[in-house]
Amino acid sequence: MDRFGGDLNELRKNNTGYDLRNLLVGSEGTLGIITAAVLKLYPQPRQVETAFVALKDLDSCLELLTAARIDSGERCPALNSYQNSV
């Protein structure tokens, strides 16, 4: 079969077998037992701040987000934005 300028018979199948991670997690322990795990832990923040601000446009929102990420050491856990569409 020849389509799109190439021979599809030369393509190798690369999705053989089961996805073991999903298989073991979904089996609730009936197909295997997890004996070790690696966790990536982050230090607890020294303080938590909450703010509600009104900005004139999306660019101002992005500038605020950039400043918050820099000031918090790249750990700004949440930012919500709402647009007035009147």
DAQUI-V605387 format. One record per pair of residues at least 6 apart in sequence whose ideal C-beta (glycine too) atoms are under 8 Angstrom apart, sorted by the first residue. I is the first residue (numbers start at 1). J is the second residue. Records with the same first field share a line. If there is no record, write none. Layout:
I->J  J
//
This chain:
1->7  8  9
2->8
23->31
24->31  32  34
42->75
45->72  75
53->64
55->61  64
58->81  83
61->81
65->76  79
68->76  79
69->75  76
//
